[in-house]
Amino acid sequence: MRRMVTAARALGVGMNDESGIRRGRKYQQVLAGARDVFMADGFEGASVDTIAKRAGVSKATLYSYFADKRLLFMEVATCECGKQAAAAFDDLDMDAPPAEALRFAGTHLLGFLLSEFGQKVFRICVAETDRFPELGARFWESGPGLVERTLCRYFSRAKARGELAIDDHCLAAHQFAELCKAELFPRLVFGMQTEFTEAERARVIDGAVEMFLARYATR
């Protein structure tokens, strides 16, 4: 096996990971092209020909990495959601007071939900989940699931410090996430508003933090 990996690397050919996706030297190139096309045309509208052209590779090369468009989209969604969530939550200070930590987390969460990328991925995943259930599962793991796991870790530490009184960390994480979606997210989903000021965002996040702490902060 070691000889196969060495030979593959020497030829610039990647080995398959656990999901069956090959990660060779043009993997990122294919992914970047696919991201642009999916965001512009949606899942149904995106063609393999267009993706290959945008990525600057042949269709044969594209298919050598991804057997079909569904796998390619799942990889794009997973990688992009993971990057955006990690960029926000990797900087979450686990030792910060609850009001500070929650405001930081909520601001980044709402920013992603209201972003063009966040909206497009959300709409595509909802539209395609019936046909491809694993698509929703992958999106969940790299997005809402990551938020849940990060907040649960924070709640555990804040509880140990005597700052929060939470029994069900998982439920509390989702309650906070839903509070951060109040008013603005539904307005965006239903096409009533597409641009939001910093004041509008701050109003929602401040309200979410205050309500959450009114329930869970220790007295």
Secondary structure, DSSP 8 states (H G I E B T S, - for coil): -HHHHHHHHHHT---B-TTS-B--TTHHHHHHHHHHHHHHHHHHH--HHHHHHHHTS-HHHHHHH-SSHHHHHHHHHHHHHHHHHHHHHTT--TTS-HHHHHHHHHHHHHHHHHSHHHHHHHHHHHHHTTT-HHHHHHHHHHTHHHHHHHHHHHHHHHHHTTSB--S-HHHHHHHHHHHHTTTHHHHHHTTS-----HHHHHHHHHHHHHHHHHHHB--
